[in-house]
Amino acid sequence: MSTDMTSTERARRIVEYHTRGAICAAEVWYQFVDQAAPETFADFMAELTPELRTYFRHHVLVYHPATCVLDVERRALNLLSGYYERHAA
């Protein structure tokens, strides 16, 4: 994917690929994990479909950041955990 894209554009494209059926929800998750950073997190979350938000929430409920082997996974789960704590319904 082009490095000239903003984080919003990148997230929009990833979600669009999923919506078209070109990639599965798991691939959206992996792309998110690879790119998750505090400064881009809100941009990515704003582009997620309700289905993908549910998929991501499942990851927060099933996986705990302390169990992650990779730092990027731990960072993504920590960001999501905080997000879902603030947006609990």
C-alpha positions as CSV (number, residue, x, y, z in Angstrom):
1,M,0.0,0.0,0.0
2,S,1.2,3.5,-0.8
3,T,3.2,5.3,1.9
4,D,1.8,8.6,0.5
5,M,-1.6,7.9,2.0
6,T,-2.9,9.4,5.2
7,S,-3.8,7.0,8.0
8,T,-7.5,7.7,7.2
9,E,-7.0,6.9,3.6
10,R,-5.1,3.8,4.4
11,A,-7.8,2.6,6.8
12,R,-10.6,3.4,4.4
13,R,-8.8,1.4,1.7
14,I,-8.3,-1.6,3.9
15,V,-12.0,-1.5,5.0
16,E,-13.1,-1.1,1.4
17,Y,-11.1,-4.2,0.4
18,H,-13.0,-6.1,3.2
19,T,-16.4,-4.7,2.1
20,R,-15.7,-5.9,-1.5
21,G,-14.8,-9.3,-0.2
22,A,-11.1,-9.0,-1.3
23,I,-9.8,-9.6,2.2
24,C,-11.3,-11.2,5.3
25,A,-11.9,-9.6,8.7
26,A,-8.7,-11.4,10.0
27,E,-6.6,-9.6,7.4
28,V,-8.2,-6.2,8.5
29,W,-7.1,-7.1,12.0
30,Y,-3.6,-7.9,10.9
31,Q,-3.4,-4.6,9.0
32,F,-4.7,-2.8,12.0
33,V,-2.1,-4.5,14.3
34,D,0.7,-3.5,11.9
35,Q,-0.4,0.1,11.8
36,A,-1.9,0.7,15.3
37,A,-0.4,3.8,17.0
38,P,-2.0,6.3,19.3
39,E,-1.8,9.0,16.6
40,T,-3.6,6.9,14.0
41,F,-5.9,4.8,16.1
42,A,-8.9,7.1,15.9
43,D,-8.6,7.4,12.1
44,F,-8.7,3.6,11.8
45,M,-11.6,3.1,14.2
46,A,-13.6,5.8,12.4
47,E,-13.5,3.7,9.2
48,L,-14.5,0.3,10.6
49,T,-17.9,-1.1,9.7
50,P,-20.1,-2.3,12.6
51,E,-19.2,-5.9,11.7
52,L,-15.5,-5.1,12.0
53,R,-16.0,-3.2,15.3
54,T,-17.7,-6.4,16.6
55,Y,-14.8,-8.5,15.3
56,F,-12.2,-6.2,17.0
57,R,-14.2,-6.2,20.2
58,H,-14.1,-10.0,20.2
59,H,-10.3,-9.8,20.1
60,V,-10.4,-7.6,23.2
61,L,-12.6,-10.0,25.0
62,V,-10.7,-13.2,24.0
63,Y,-7.1,-12.0,24.1
64,H,-5.4,-10.2,26.9
65,P,-2.4,-7.8,26.1
66,A,-0.2,-9.7,28.6
67,T,-0.6,-12.9,26.6
68,C,0.7,-11.3,23.3
69,V,4.0,-12.4,22.1
70,L,4.5,-9.4,19.7
71,D,4.8,-5.9,21.0
72,V,2.6,-4.7,18.0
73,E,-0.2,-7.0,19.1
74,R,0.1,-5.9,22.7
75,R,0.0,-2.2,21.6
76,A,-3.1,-2.8,19.4
77,L,-5.0,-4.6,22.1
78,N,-4.1,-2.0,24.7
79,L,-5.5,0.7,22.4
80,L,-8.6,-1.3,21.7
81,S,-9.2,-2.1,25.4
82,G,-9.0,1.6,26.3
83,Y,-11.4,2.4,23.4
84,Y,-14.0,-0.1,24.4
85,E,-13.8,0.9,28.0
86,R,-14.5,4.5,27.0
87,H,-17.3,3.5,24.6
88,A,-19.0,0.8,26.7
89,A,-22.7,0.7,26.0
